[in-house]
């Protein structure tokens, strides 16, 4: 199989690329800058420019495209709404056209934030109801993808893991802060299903296979508060959890509203694939082992 990945330098894209290369899959991709990393090489291409992304995909001649590129800063998307729409909706439409022209299956990485967080443990059959502009753009992007005959939407939640040279995610920020002896404030009233990036990579590669179509939840196996996840990370890395202070979402005065409980139920994917998505404790332990 030949695989093309957008956003290949990001946390999710890089882990998918490495997992695919380890399986002997031909890996190609694109990002905002060209990159060469062991088993894969990617070109510079802007998903908001149809000619650039179409040319990059056509050259790769992929059997499947994993679209992981996105504008993901929730507050930044709220402040820069036009840009967020251009990247997340318009860019996704461009990737859809490029994948269709290449005859490639498209797998799109979406988010648990498409839900309003009023109940948690959301299933694929639950109705999406975004609270902020980032979530709105991802939901509109889902609808673009679902127009294709051969596609799958992967909803994930709080992806975490090592990505040397890349942006920090919640877990890496927390570990670095605690190692530096810094006090951190973490909300205790938001619940998620944190998703370990290497585990997610396996799920995304599974979705590239035939027989998967429509929406699948591929998040971590636990419903856990951000605060409890932070404490679990401190314990997994043998760090001082007394540096973690509880705070409330309302006190942060963030630009974008946050859902209080957007945890996902991934049992449909697990039954279909025979895979088990890791819980927070196991994922954090593996993250600790992967650092060594």
C-alpha positions in Angstrom: 0.0 0.0 0.0 1.1 3.6 -0.7 0.0 6.2 1.9 -0.1 10.0 1.7 -0.3 12.0 5.0 -1.1 15.7 5.3 0.4 17.4 8.3 3.1 14.8 8.5 5.3 16.8 10.9 2.5 17.0 13.5 2.0 14.7 16.4 -0.5 12.4 14.7 1.0 12.6 11.2 4.5 11.7 12.4 3.4 8.7 14.4 1.2 7.4 11.6 4.2 7.8 9.2 6.6 5.9 11.5 4.0 3.1 12.1 3.3 2.8 8.4 7.0 2.7 7.5 7.6 0.0 10.1 5.0 -2.1 8.3 6.7 -1.7 5.0 4.0 0.7 3.7 5.3 3.3 1.2 4.9 6.7 3.0 4.6 10.1 1.3 3.2 13.3 2.6 3.2 17.1 2.9 3.5 19.8 5.5 4.2 23.5 5.7 7.8 22.7 5.3 9.6 19.7 3.5 10.7 17.0 5.9 12.8 13.8 5.7 12.6 11.4 8.6 13.9 7.9 8.4 11.3 5.9 6.5 9.5 8.8 4.8 10.0 12.0 2.9 7.4 14.8 2.5 7.1 17.8 0.3 6.1 21.4 1.2 2.5 21.9 0.2 -0.3 24.2 1.4 -3.7 22.5 1.7 -5.4 25.8 1.1 -3.9 25.9 -2.4 -5.7 23.4 -4.6 -3.0 23.1 -7.2 -0.3 22.5 -4.6 -2.1 19.7 -2.7 -3.4 18.1 -5.9 0.1 18.0 -7.4 1.6 16.5 -4.3 -1.0 13.8 -4.0 -0.9 13.0 -7.7 2.9 12.5 -7.6 2.6 10.1 -4.7 -0.1 7.9 -6.4 -1.4 6.8 -3.0 -3.9 4.1 -2.3 -5.0 6.0 0.9 -4.7 9.6 2.2 -4.8 10.4 5.9 -5.7 14.0 6.3 -4.2 15.2 9.6 -3.3 18.8 8.8 -5.5 21.4 10.5 -5.5 24.6 12.5 -6.0 23.1 16.0 -5.5 26.0 18.4 -9.0 26.3 19.8 -8.7 29.9 21.0 -6.7 30.9 17.9 -9.5 29.6 15.7 -12.0 31.7 17.7 -9.9 34.8 17.2 -9.0 34.1 13.5 -12.2 32.6 12.3 -11.7 33.3 8.6 -8.3 31.6 8.6 -9.6 28.7 10.6 -12.4 28.2 8.1 -10.0 28.5 5.1 -7.6 25.9 6.6 -10.0 23.4 8.2 -12.9 23.5 5.8 -11.5 24.8 2.5 -8.3 22.9 3.0 -10.2 19.7 3.6 -12.3 20.2 0.5 -9.1 20.5 -1.5 -7.7 17.3 0.0 -11.0 15.6 -0.8 -10.7 16.5 -4.4 -7.1 15.5 -4.6 -7.8 12.1 -3.0 -10.8 11.5 -5.3 -8.7 12.4 -8.4 -6.0 9.9 -7.3 -8.6 7.2 -6.6 -7.4 7.0 -3.0 -9.4 6.3 0.1 -9.6 9.3 2.5 -9.3 9.0 6.3 -9.9 12.3 8.1 -8.9 13.1 11.7 -11.7 15.0 13.4 -12.3 15.8 17.1 -14.5 15.0 20.1 -15.1 18.8 20.2 -17.9 18.4 17.6 -20.1 17.5 20.7 -21.3 20.1 23.2 -20.1 18.1 26.3 -23.4 17.9 28.1 -23.4 14.1 28.5 -20.0 12.5 27.6 -19.2 9.0 26.4 -20.5 10.0 23.0 -21.3 7.4 20.4 -21.2 7.9 16.6 -25.0 8.0 16.5 -25.1 11.1 18.8 -25.8 14.4 17.2 -22.9 16.8 16.8 -23.4 20.2 18.4 -20.2 22.3 18.3 -19.7 25.0 20.9 -16.8 26.9 19.3 -15.5 27.9 15.9 -12.8 25.3 15.8 -15.4 22.6 16.4 -17.7 24.1 13.8 -14.9 24.0 11.2 -14.1 20.4 12.0 -17.8 19.4 11.7 -18.1 21.1 8.4 -14.9 19.4 7.3 -16.5 16.0 8.3 -19.4 16.7 6.1 -17.1 17.5 3.2 -15.3 14.2 3.7 -18.5 12.2 4.1 -19.6 13.2 0.6 -16.9 10.9 -0.8 -17.8 7.3 -1.6 -14.7 5.8 0.0 -13.9 7.6 3.2 -13.7 7.3 7.0 -13.8 10.0 9.7 -11.8 9.3 12.8 -12.8 11.3 15.9 -10.1 11.5 18.5 -9.7 13.4 21.8 -6.7 15.1 23.4 -3.9 13.3 21.4 -0.7 13.1 23.4 2.8 11.7 23.1 6.4 12.6 22.1 7.0 14.6 18.9 10.6 15.8 19.0 10.9 19.2 17.3 7.1 19.6 17.1 4.7 21.5 19.3 4.0 20.5 22.8 0.7 18.7 23.6 -1.0 18.6 27.0 1.1 15.7 28.3 4.5 16.9 27.1 3.8 20.4 28.4 2.8 19.0 31.7 5.9 16.7 32.0 8.3 19.4 31.0 6.7 21.9 33.4 6.8 19.5 36.4 10.4 18.5 35.6 11.3 22.2 35.8 9.6 22.5 39.2 6.9 24.8 37.9 3.4 24.9 39.4 0.7 24.3 36.9 -3.0 24.9 37.0 -5.3 22.2 35.4 -9.0 22.2 35.1 -10.9 19.7 37.2 -14.3 20.2 35.4 -13.4 19.0 31.9 -13.6 15.3 31.0 -12.0 13.7 28.0 -10.7 10.4 26.5 -7.0 11.2 26.1 -5.6 9.3 23.1 -2.0 8.0 22.9 -0.6 9.0 19.5 1.1 5.7 18.7 -2.1 3.8 19.6 -4.1 6.2 17.4 -1.6 5.7 14.5 -2.5 2.0 14.5 -6.2 2.8 14.5 -5.8 5.2 11.5 -3.9 2.6 9.5 -6.7 0.1 10.3 -9.2 2.6 8.9 -7.3 2.8 5.6 -8.3 -0.8 4.9 -11.4 -1.7 2.9 -14.7 -2.1 4.7 -14.4 1.0 6.9 -16.7 3.8 5.9 -18.4 6.6 7.8 -17.6 7.9 11.3 -15.6 6.0 13.9 -14.6 7.1 17.3 -10.9 6.2 17.9 -10.1 7.8 21.3 -8.5 6.5 24.4 -10.4 4.0 26.5 -11.0 6.1 29.6 -13.2 9.0 30.6 -11.0 11.1 32.8 -10.8 14.7 34.0 -7.9 16.8 32.8 -6.9 17.1 36.5 -6.8 13.4 37.1 -5.0 12.8 33.8 -2.4 15.3 34.9 -1.9 13.6 38.3 -1.7 10.2 36.5 1.0 11.7 34.2 3.0 12.9 37.3 2.8 9.5 38.8 3.8 7.7 35.5 6.9 10.0 35.2 7.7 10.0 39.0 7.1 13.7 39.3 5.7 15.9 42.1 2.0 16.0 41.8 1.8 18.6 44.6 2.8 21.1 41.9 -0.5 20.5 40.1 -3.2 23.0 41.2 -6.9 22.5 40.5 -8.7 25.3 38.7 -12.1 25.8 37.0 -12.8 26.4 33.3 -14.7 29.6 34.1 -11.7 31.1 35.8 -9.5 30.8 32.6 -11.6 33.3 30.6 -10.7 31.6 27.3 -11.7 33.0 24.0 -13.5 29.9 23.0 -16.1 27.9 25.0 -15.0 24.4 26.0 -17.3 21.3 26.3 -17.3 20.0 29.8 -17.5 16.3 28.9 -16.6 15.3 25.3 -15.3 11.8 26.2 -15.9 9.3 23.4 -17.2 5.7 23.3 -14.9 3.9 20.8 -16.5 0.5 21.3 -17.9 0.4 17.7 -14.4 0.7 16.3 -13.0 -1.8 18.8 -15.6 -4.4 17.9 -15.1 -3.9 14.2 -11.3 -4.0 14.3 -10.6 -6.3 17.2 -8.3 -3.6 18.6 -8.5 -2.1 22.1 -7.8 1.6 22.6 -5.5 2.2 25.5 -6.6 3.8 28.7 -4.8 6.8 30.2 -2.7 4.9 32.7 -1.4 2.4 30.1 -0.9 5.1 27.5 1.2 7.3 29.9 3.3 4.3 31.0 4.1 3.6 27.3 4.9 7.2 26.8 7.4 7.0 29.6 8.9 3.8 28.1 9.1 5.4 24.6 11.2 8.3 26.0 14.0 5.9 27.0 
